[in-house]
Amino acid sequence: MNLNSSSPQSMHVVDQARTLKPDHEQQLRVDLAACFRMVADQGWSESTANHFSVAVSDDGKQFLMNPKWRHFALIKASELQLFDANNPNTLQSNNAPDPSAWCIHSKIHSAVPGARALLHCHPPYATALAGLLDPSIKPIDQNTAKFFNRVAIDLEFDGLADNEDEGLRIANTLGGKKVLMMGNHGVSVIGESIQEAFEDLYYLERACCTMILAYQTGQPLNIMSDNLAEKTAKGWDRVRQMAYSHFDQYKELLNRTDSSYAD
């Protein structure tokens, strides 16, 4: 069933009044739907699994997320569901999200108010790196150096994340970082906006691709010094606005072939 923020079927999901203006929420819906299409276009989607969300309330506890078992390449703005992390009956509702999605997204949005957007998926190279005993990203070029000292690593995988304690543990593991390499699992990226989170996910997958290809040569890695790696990472920090240009132009490319994400 396709839901939107005003449909009778979805209204029960949120108990508290929203503070966000309707036009602002609609823009978030369009941008998040576009983000799903971009990720599918990159080949990072996985069956009808994985989830993205964006906060609509100041405290982050009310958020939009994709409906259960909907392919990224088909998701539309009107289908995104509005949830409230404080609603104890969410998983018993008729339009309940996937338990693992609820577990991860509700806890991170609740515990990390700065996590306006949260993208969780299993892109090929990042997931391959997450499957190594050492899933850290070494600074061997400017893309990998972008993440120097800016990635949290979780090596406590305990099966599908489908309970609140596991969601809280994952939220705490972020430790103020925006990227979480989830050992034996995948990645989660948070951002102050959908655009910034997507940009970090984009470059994260490219950085992990570089790492995997470098490992495949069997030759020693030419790892930057800490000073050079930090200098390079700070250079990236100064051009974060590039994320918005990239996102807008990617939306333009989507619009040339299929703008239905905005419906």
Number of C-alpha atoms within 10 A of each C-alpha: 7 16 20 17 22 10 11 9 15 20 15 17 23 20 13 11 8 14 10 13 10 11 9 11 19 16 13 21 29 20 22 30 28 28 25 25 26 22 19 16 13 11 11 20 22 15 10 13 18 22 26 25 30 30 31 24 19 13 16 23 27 28 25 25 25 29 23 19 13 17 18 27 18 13 23 25 25 19 22 25 25 24 27 25 22 15 16 9 12 19 15 9 12 11 18 17 21 17 16 19 23 23 22 25 31 26 24 27 27 21 16 18 16 19 25 24 30 27 24 21 22 20 21 17 21 27 21 19 24 26 17 11 10 11 21 19 25 20 26 18 16 17 20 23 26 25 26 20 16 15 20 18 19 19 16 13 13 10 9 10 17 15 13 16 13 20 21 18 15 23 21 14 17 21 14 14 15 20 24 23 25 25 23 20 21 21 23 24 25 29 22 16 21 26 23 21 23 26 20 21 24 17 15 25 22 16 25 25 18 19 24 16 12 15 12 9 9 8 8 8 13 11 13 16 11 13 9 14 23 19 15 21 21 15 14 17 11 9 9 14 13 13 18 16 12 15 20 14 11 15 20 13 13 17 14 8 8 12 15 16 25 18 12
